[in-house]
């Protein structure tokens, strides 16, 4: 599926729709295969022990897959997470940005599935891996969307 939203369009959508968190993320690139998103790590993202908190990494994974989907289907506020799994594999550096590399595995009529690898900036080993499924709003303009149903047939006497 072709790219429908550029980096600039996605950033504008995020600013408008989620102003409470938009400043935390930088969309670095959108490619044919997926998206790369940076989390600007700040003190509020840290937990005791000098590391980035799990909920913060989960948010990065979730935002990354959401934006990857929107880059293909256009602005849809109501695409929602229906399943999520995350593995925390290594301790991320506390004062270093996190980089999410997301790829979409499936983009169907009603569901999208994506994987994300999260890295501490300038590290080669991922600190976390996530897999998420999103429910997509029905859109008659999207290829393969479920058509609107006619009224139920009435029984013939």
C-alpha positions as CSV (number, residue, x, y, z in Angstrom):
1,X,0.0,0.0,0.0
2,X,1.3,3.4,-0.9
3,X,2.3,6.1,1.6
4,X,-0.6,8.5,2.2
5,X,0.8,10.6,5.0
6,X,4.3,12.1,5.1
7,X,6.4,12.7,8.1
8,X,5.2,16.4,8.2
9,X,1.5,15.3,7.9
10,X,1.9,12.7,10.6
11,X,3.6,15.2,13.0
12,X,0.8,17.7,12.4
13,X,-1.9,15.0,13.0
14,X,-0.1,13.9,16.3
15,X,0.2,17.6,17.4
16,X,-3.5,18.2,16.8
17,X,-5.0,14.9,18.0
18,X,-2.6,14.0,20.9
19,X,-1.1,17.3,22.1
20,X,-0.5,15.9,25.6
21,X,2.2,13.5,24.3
22,X,3.1,14.8,20.8
23,X,6.1,16.7,22.1
24,X,7.7,13.4,23.3
25,X,8.0,11.9,19.8
26,X,9.9,12.8,16.7
27,X,8.9,11.0,13.5
28,X,12.2,10.4,11.8
29,X,11.2,8.7,8.5
30,X,8.4,6.9,6.8
31,X,9.5,4.2,4.3
32,X,7.8,1.6,2.1
33,X,8.5,-0.9,4.9
34,X,7.4,1.1,8.0
35,X,8.4,4.0,10.2
36,X,11.1,5.2,12.6
37,X,10.1,7.2,15.6
38,X,12.3,8.7,18.3
39,X,11.3,9.2,21.9
40,X,13.0,12.2,23.4
41,X,13.8,10.7,26.8
42,X,13.3,13.1,29.8
43,X,13.3,12.7,33.5
44,X,9.6,12.0,33.5
45,X,10.2,8.8,31.5
46,X,12.7,7.3,34.0
47,X,12.1,4.9,36.8
48,X,14.1,4.0,39.9
49,X,17.3,2.2,39.0
50,X,18.3,4.7,36.3
51,X,16.4,3.4,33.3
52,X,13.5,4.2,31.0
53,X,10.2,2.9,32.4
54,X,8.3,0.0,30.8
55,X,5.1,2.1,30.3
56,X,7.2,4.7,28.4
57,X,8.6,2.0,26.1
58,X,5.1,0.6,25.6
59,X,3.9,4.1,24.6
60,X,6.7,4.4,22.1
61,X,5.8,1.1,20.5
62,X,2.1,1.9,20.4
63,X,2.6,5.4,18.9
64,X,5.0,3.9,16.3
65,X,2.6,1.3,15.1
66,X,-0.3,3.8,15.1
67,X,1.6,6.2,13.0
68,X,2.8,3.5,10.6
69,X,-0.8,2.5,10.0
70,X,-1.9,6.1,9.5
71,X,1.0,6.6,7.1
72,X,-0.8,4.0,4.9
73,X,-4.5,4.6,5.5
74,X,-4.5,8.4,6.1
75,X,-5.7,10.3,9.2
76,X,-8.0,8.0,11.2
77,X,-8.4,9.0,14.9
78,X,-10.3,5.8,15.7
79,X,-7.8,3.2,14.8
80,X,-7.4,1.5,18.1
81,X,-5.1,-1.1,19.8
82,X,-6.8,-4.5,20.2
83,X,-3.9,-6.6,21.2
84,X,-0.4,-5.9,22.5
85,X,2.6,-7.9,23.6
86,X,6.0,-6.4,24.6
87,X,9.2,-8.1,25.7
88,X,11.7,-6.0,27.7
89,X,15.1,-7.5,26.8
90,X,17.8,-5.1,28.0
91,X,18.0,-2.1,30.3
92,X,17.9,1.1,28.2
93,X,20.3,3.9,28.9
94,X,18.6,6.5,31.1
95,X,19.6,9.7,29.4
96,X,19.6,8.5,25.8
97,X,16.8,8.8,23.3
98,X,15.0,5.6,22.3
99,X,14.5,4.7,18.6
100,X,11.6,2.6,17.5
101,X,11.8,0.8,14.1
102,X,8.4,-0.3,13.1
103,X,7.3,-2.6,10.3
104,X,3.7,-3.4,9.3
105,X,3.2,-7.1,8.9
106,X,-0.4,-7.0,7.7
107,X,-2.7,-4.2,6.7
108,X,-6.1,-5.6,6.1
109,X,-9.6,-4.2,5.8
110,X,-10.4,-4.3,9.5
111,X,-7.1,-5.2,11.3
112,X,-3.4,-4.2,11.1
113,X,-0.5,-6.0,12.7
114,X,2.9,-4.5,13.3
115,X,6.2,-5.3,15.0
116,X,8.5,-2.8,16.7
117,X,12.1,-3.1,17.8
118,X,13.2,-0.4,20.3
119,X,16.8,0.6,20.6
120,X,18.8,3.0,22.8
121,X,20.3,5.6,20.4
122,X,23.5,4.4,18.9
123,X,23.2,0.8,20.2
124,X,22.9,-2.2,18.0
125,X,21.0,-4.5,20.4
126,X,17.3,-3.9,20.9
127,X,16.1,-3.1,24.4
128,X,12.5,-4.2,23.7
129,X,10.3,-5.8,21.1
130,X,6.6,-5.3,20.7
131,X,3.9,-6.8,18.5
132,X,0.5,-5.1,18.3
133,X,-2.8,-5.5,16.5
134,X,-5.0,-2.6,15.7
135,X,-8.7,-2.5,14.7
136,X,-9.3,-0.2,11.8
137,X,-12.4,1.9,11.2
138,X,-14.3,0.9,8.2
139,X,-13.6,3.2,5.3
140,X,-15.3,2.7,2.0
141,X,-12.5,4.5,0.2
142,X,-9.8,2.1,1.4
143,X,-9.1,-0.9,-0.8
144,X,-10.7,-4.0,0.5
145,X,-12.9,-2.2,3.0
146,X,-16.1,-4.0,4.0
147,X,-19.0,-2.6,1.9
148,X,-21.9,-1.1,3.7
149,X,-24.7,-3.7,4.2
150,X,-28.1,-3.2,2.8
151,X,-31.1,-3.6,5.0
152,X,-31.7,-7.2,6.0
153,X,-34.0,-9.0,3.5
154,X,-37.5,-9.5,4.6
155,X,-38.9,-13.1,4.6
156,X,-41.1,-13.8,1.6
157,X,-44.6,-15.1,2.4
